[in-house]
Amino acid sequence: MLLTVNMSPNFAAKWLVPRLGAFFEQYPDVDLRISASMQHVDFADGIDMAVRHGEGDWPHLHVTRLCAEAVCPVYSNVFHVGNERISMLEDLQRPPLLHDRDGDGWEPWLRHFYTDLAPYNVWTRTPE
């Protein structure tokens, strides 16, 4: 049986590859083909299934959640200046903040702890 699966290169390398041995032990008759790309695929191109990161709201596709994502901030000591440590919300405006492509992760996380971000206009997004 031929099975062609598309996924991101990172997911293929870090999650799938370490599990391939166990997969082939359990399913020795499967001829597994891995297609690694960042783009969403057209299933008419011979792809049987795809693994993607997202909310799963893709019309006309059957979606199964594999896992939930947990996101948390991480702070590096590199951004210390003398004895200055991050101890207040305003302090987060100093170092660069890492985020995914859309950058929407920080505001919801901060709102979980701070109900009013209005005084900190750097944290509130304006409609584009």
N, C-alpha and C positions, 0 to 999 in steps of 0.2 A: 504494500500500500504506500503510495506517494503522498506526503503531507508537506506543503510549502507554507512556512510561517514567516511573517514579516514583523520586525521589531526594530527599535532603535539600536544602533551599534553598542551603546553603553549597556543597555539591558541584556543584549546578547552576550557580551563579554563578561559582565559581572554577575549576572543571575543565571542565565541559561547554560553557558558552557560548563560551569562546575557541576551541573546536574545531568549532563548528557549521558554519562556512564550509567547512572541508575535508570534513566529513561530507556536506554537501549537494552538493558538487562530485562526490563519489564515488557518492552515492546520490540522484540528483535526483528519482526517483520515489517516495521515501519521504515520507509526510506525518507528520512527527514531532510528537507532542504530549508536552509535559513537564508532569508533575504533581509539584510540590515539596511535600513534607511531612516531618515528623520521625517520624510514626507508621508502623509497618509497615502494609502495605496488604492488602486483600482482593482477590485477583486476579479474583474474580467481578464486581468493579466496573468492568471494562473496562481494567484495567492489564495490559499484556503482559509487562512485566519491571520489576524494581526494582533499584536500586543501594543497598546498605546496608553500613554499617560493622559488623563483628563477626567472629566465628569461623567463621560459615557453617554452623553446626550447626542448621539449620532443617529439621525433618522435613517430608517430602512436597514438598520444593522441589528443583529442580536448581540447584546453586550452582557458580559459577565464580569463583575468586579473581582479582581484577583487579591487586592489588598487595599487598605486605607493608607493615606499619607499622613504622617505626623511631621509637623514643621515646628521648629523652635529656633530662637536666635542663639548664635554662638559668638562669643567675644574673644578677641585675641589680645594678649598682653602687649603686642606690638603697638597698639594704639594708646598706650599709657604716655602721659607727658608728666614726668616726675612722679609725684604722688597722686596725681589726678586719676581717679578711677570713675568708671561709669556707675553712678549711684542715683541719678535722677533722669526723668524722661528727656529733659533738655540735653543731657550728656550724649544721647544717641544721635544728636545732630552733628557731632564732631567727626567720628570715623565714617568711612564709606560703608554703606549698607549693601550687602549682597542680596540678590533676589532673583526670582525667575524672570522670564521674558516680559510678562505683563506687569511685574512689580506690585501686584495687588496684595502680597502677603503681609507686609508690615502693618498696614492700617487695621485690618481685622484683629491681628494679634495684639496690637496696642489697645484697641477698643475693649478687648477682654479685661484689661487691667485698669484702663483709664476711660471713664465714660465720656469725658469732654476733652476732645483734642483740639478744639477751636483755638485756644491760646498758642498752640504749637502748629502754626499754619503749614509748616514743612510736612506734617503728617497727613494733612487732608488734601485730597486730590480735587482738582477742579475739572469740570467736564471739558472735554476737548472739542 
